[in-house]
Amino acid sequence: MIPEALEECIIKCKDEGLHPFFVCATA
């Protein structure tokens, strides 16, 4: 996935409370 798109998804998911999941999935 494009880093910029991934960053947008992380920010959006952070608002939804799913940020930790994405950090673990992309680490």
C-alpha positions as MATLAB code, in Angstrom:
seq = 'MIPEALEECIIKCKDEGLHPFFVCATA';
ca = [
       0.000    0.000    0.000;
       1.152    3.542   -0.718;
       2.637    5.118    2.447;
       0.522    8.241    2.015;
      -2.665    6.206    1.678;
      -1.633    4.058    4.620;
      -1.031    7.149    6.730;
      -4.500    8.446    5.861;
      -5.998    5.102    6.835;
      -4.089    5.081   10.124;
      -5.297    8.604   10.932;
      -8.870    7.660   10.055;
      -8.655    4.436   12.039;
      -7.109    6.340   14.953;
     -10.307    8.406   15.096;
     -12.240    5.122   15.163;
     -10.036    3.684   17.893;
      -8.370    1.087   15.649;
      -4.934    2.705   15.516;
      -3.140    0.016   17.597;
      -4.423   -2.667   15.211;
      -2.951   -0.923   12.179;
       0.361   -0.310   13.943;
       0.634   -4.018   14.710;
      -0.474   -4.988   11.211;
       2.067   -2.723    9.495;
       4.981   -3.017   11.932;
];
